Amino acid sequence: MSAPNSPKIIHLRYFALLREQAHTESEERPTTAGTYAELYQELQRCYGFSLPLGQMKVAVNDAFVDLSTPVQEGDDVVFIPPVAGG
């Protein structure tokens, strides 16, 4: 069993503004974040994401989850920014 702060490898996909700011569509990334809120904050520091955490939704393994959900090794993660419409 791994220690709580040992890195977990997750798979991220980026869409819309997040893809532009990360300069990539997807990546495999090690993280020590405990929750998806912490993960988004980590990504904000790394990529300078301009959207606040409160505007984000997160899908993990093709299902929406709460940002307070614990990050698990091997998760497929998509942060979904607000949809602009006209």
C-alpha positions as CSV (number, residue, x, y, z in Angstrom):
1,M,0.0,0.0,0.0
2,S,1.4,3.4,-0.9
3,A,1.8,6.3,1.5
4,P,-0.8,9.1,1.4
5,N,1.6,11.6,-0.1
6,S,3.3,9.3,-2.6
7,P,2.6,10.3,-6.2
8,K,-0.2,8.7,-8.1
9,I,-0.1,8.6,-11.9
10,I,-3.3,9.9,-13.5
11,H,-4.4,10.6,-17.0
12,L,-5.7,14.1,-17.8
13,R,-7.5,15.5,-20.9
14,Y,-8.0,19.2,-21.5
15,F,-10.7,21.0,-23.5
16,A,-11.5,24.5,-24.5
17,L,-9.6,27.2,-22.6
18,L,-7.8,24.7,-20.4
19,R,-6.3,23.0,-23.5
20,E,-5.1,26.4,-24.7
21,Q,-3.6,27.3,-21.4
22,A,-1.9,23.9,-20.9
23,H,-0.7,23.8,-24.5
24,T,-1.7,20.1,-24.7
25,E,-4.8,18.0,-25.2
26,S,-3.8,15.3,-22.7
27,E,-1.0,14.1,-20.4
28,E,-0.1,11.4,-18.0
29,R,0.9,13.1,-14.7
30,P,2.2,12.2,-11.3
31,T,0.4,14.0,-8.5
32,T,0.3,14.0,-4.7
33,A,-3.0,15.9,-4.6
34,G,-5.5,14.3,-2.3
35,T,-8.7,15.5,-4.0
36,Y,-9.7,16.8,-7.4
37,A,-9.9,20.4,-5.9
38,E,-6.3,20.1,-4.9
39,L,-5.4,18.7,-8.3
40,Y,-7.0,21.6,-10.1
41,Q,-5.1,24.0,-7.8
42,E,-1.9,22.2,-8.6
43,L,-2.6,22.5,-12.4
44,Q,-3.4,26.2,-11.9
45,R,0.0,26.7,-10.4
46,C,1.7,24.7,-13.2
47,Y,-0.2,26.1,-16.2
48,G,-1.6,29.4,-15.0
49,F,-5.2,28.3,-15.5
50,S,-7.3,31.5,-15.3
51,L,-10.7,29.9,-14.4
52,P,-11.4,29.7,-10.7
53,L,-12.0,26.4,-9.0
54,G,-15.6,27.3,-8.2
55,Q,-16.4,27.3,-11.9
56,M,-15.1,23.8,-12.6
57,K,-16.7,20.5,-12.8
58,V,-14.7,17.3,-12.9
59,A,-15.4,13.9,-14.6
60,V,-13.4,10.9,-13.5
61,N,-13.5,7.7,-15.4
62,D,-16.4,9.1,-17.5
63,A,-18.6,10.0,-14.5
64,F,-19.1,13.4,-12.8
65,V,-17.7,13.5,-9.2
66,D,-17.5,16.1,-6.5
67,L,-14.3,18.1,-6.4
68,S,-13.7,16.7,-2.8
69,T,-13.5,13.1,-4.2
70,P,-10.1,11.5,-3.4
71,V,-7.7,11.1,-6.4
72,Q,-7.0,7.5,-7.2
73,E,-4.0,5.9,-9.1
74,G,-4.8,5.5,-12.8
75,D,-7.9,7.8,-12.9
76,D,-8.9,9.3,-16.2
77,V,-9.7,13.0,-15.3
78,V,-11.4,15.8,-17.3
79,F,-11.9,19.2,-15.8
80,I,-14.8,20.8,-17.5
81,P,-14.9,24.6,-17.8
82,P,-18.2,26.5,-18.0
83,V,-19.8,26.3,-21.4
84,A,-20.2,29.6,-23.2
85,G,-23.2,29.8,-25.4
86,G,-25.0,32.2,-27.6
